[in-house]
């Protein structure tokens, strides 16, 4: 029972700190993650049976990054004629 009390105490003390600090994740962070995956794969950091899963995550990151970049470009193009 003392272990349960310790776990509850730790969770209770950690919760306010998490609420105060808003965690942000941006496109640049995702680009960095994709670069890390690329470097790790090129250096042989993953086993062959992990390659498909790692590749799938990499492909999802790249697709998301591209869609955000395309959306930003479209937004810039839509705003450019309005400001002239």
C-alpha positions as CSV (number, residue, x, y, z in Angstrom):
1,X,0.0,0.0,0.0
2,X,2.9,2.4,0.6
3,X,4.0,2.0,-3.0
4,X,0.5,3.1,-4.2
5,X,0.7,6.1,-1.9
6,X,4.1,7.1,-3.3
7,X,2.9,6.8,-6.9
8,X,-0.2,9.0,-6.2
9,X,2.1,11.5,-4.5
10,X,4.4,11.7,-7.4
11,X,1.6,12.0,-9.9
12,X,0.0,14.8,-7.8
13,X,3.2,16.8,-7.6
14,X,4.0,16.4,-11.3
15,X,0.5,17.4,-12.6
16,X,0.7,21.2,-11.8
17,X,4.1,21.5,-13.5
18,X,2.7,19.9,-16.7
19,X,-0.3,22.3,-16.7
20,X,1.9,25.4,-16.4
21,X,4.2,24.5,-19.3
22,X,2.4,24.1,-22.6
23,X,4.2,21.7,-24.9
24,X,4.5,22.9,-28.4
25,X,5.4,20.9,-31.5
26,X,6.0,22.6,-34.8
27,X,6.7,21.7,-38.3
28,X,10.4,22.4,-37.8
29,X,10.4,19.8,-35.0
30,X,8.8,17.3,-37.3
31,X,11.4,18.1,-40.0
32,X,14.1,17.5,-37.4
33,X,12.6,14.2,-36.5
34,X,12.5,13.1,-40.1
35,X,16.2,14.0,-40.5
36,X,17.0,12.0,-37.3
37,X,15.2,9.0,-38.8
38,X,17.0,9.4,-42.1
39,X,20.4,9.6,-40.4
40,X,19.7,6.7,-38.1
41,X,18.6,4.5,-41.0
42,X,21.6,5.4,-43.1
43,X,23.9,4.5,-40.2
44,X,22.2,1.1,-39.7
45,X,20.6,1.9,-36.3
46,X,17.6,-0.3,-37.0
47,X,17.2,-4.0,-37.5
48,X,15.8,-5.2,-40.8
49,X,12.5,-6.3,-39.2
50,X,12.1,-2.7,-37.9
51,X,12.7,-1.0,-41.2
52,X,9.2,-1.1,-42.5
53,X,7.7,0.4,-39.4
54,X,10.4,3.1,-39.3
55,X,9.9,3.8,-42.9
56,X,6.1,4.1,-42.4
57,X,6.6,6.7,-39.7
58,X,9.1,8.6,-41.9
59,X,6.7,8.6,-44.8
60,X,3.9,9.9,-42.6
61,X,6.1,12.7,-41.3
62,X,7.2,13.6,-44.8
63,X,3.6,13.6,-46.1
64,X,2.5,15.8,-43.3
65,X,5.4,18.3,-43.7
66,X,4.6,18.5,-47.4
67,X,0.9,19.1,-46.8
68,X,1.7,21.9,-44.3
69,X,4.2,23.5,-46.7
70,X,1.6,23.3,-49.5
71,X,-1.1,24.8,-47.3
72,X,1.2,27.6,-46.3
73,X,2.2,28.3,-49.9
74,X,-1.5,28.4,-50.9
75,X,-2.3,30.7,-48.1
76,X,0.6,33.1,-49.1
77,X,-0.6,33.1,-52.7
78,X,-4.2,33.8,-51.6
79,X,-3.1,36.7,-49.4
80,X,-0.6,38.2,-51.9
81,X,-3.2,39.6,-54.4
82,X,-5.3,41.0,-51.6
83,X,-2.4,43.1,-50.3
84,X,-1.6,44.7,-53.7
